[in-house]
Amino acid sequence: MRYEYTVTKEGGEAELMKAMSWKKLFKSLLLKYPKFSGWCTYFNKKGHIQVKALHNGKIVHERKRNQTSY
């Protein structure tokens, strides 16, 4: 597999999963844990660390910094 992802649940327990892409990991993660809450950490092809947060099986998108209204 190309990437190794560290999947951490909200309780703090970590698990190492391997996948070819983020999309494939996301699909396999939801099959294993349908209502997953936690975050996934990995290094992209440029070597930068990436962190994706999930809550109840959905990706949490962060708000833009300059946005003032909710």
N, C-alpha and C positions, 0 to 999 in steps of 0.2 A: 504494500500500500504506500501511497505517496506521502500522506500526512498522518501524524499522530496527534490526536486530540485528547486533552485532559478534560473530562466531563466531571463537574463538581455539582453535587446536589445541594439544596438549601441547608441540609443538615450538616454539611461539611465533608461528607465522604466522597472521595475522588476515585475515578475509574479511567483507565487508559483505553481509548478506542482508536482503531485505524480505519481510514477511508480514503478514497481517491479525491473527494471534493467535499466542500462544506454542505452542499445540497444533499449528497448521498448520506453523509453522516446524520444530517437532520432527519431524513426519512427513516433511517434505521433506528435512531434514538427514539422517535415517536412510536415506532412499532414495539420497541422494548418497554418504554415508559410513556403511555399515552398522554398523561397530564404532567409532564416533566416540568419542574421548576428548578432553576439553577443557572449555571453558565458553562460555556465551553471555551477553552483556551488553546491556541495553536500558533505556530509560526508560519507565515505565508511564504511564497516563493522568493520574496525579496529579503526575508529574514526578520521581518517585523512581527512583533507579537500582536495577535488579534484576540479579542474577547467578545463573545456573543452571549447576551443574556436572554434567558427564556423564562416565561411565567405561564403556567398552565398550558404548556404545549405550543405557545406562540412566542415569536421573537419580540423582544422589547426594543422599540426604536426610541432613541434618545431625542429629546426636544432640541431644536436648533438654539444656539446660544443667544442670538440677537432677537429672538422672538419674545415679546413681552406679554401678549394675550394668550390665554389658555384655550 
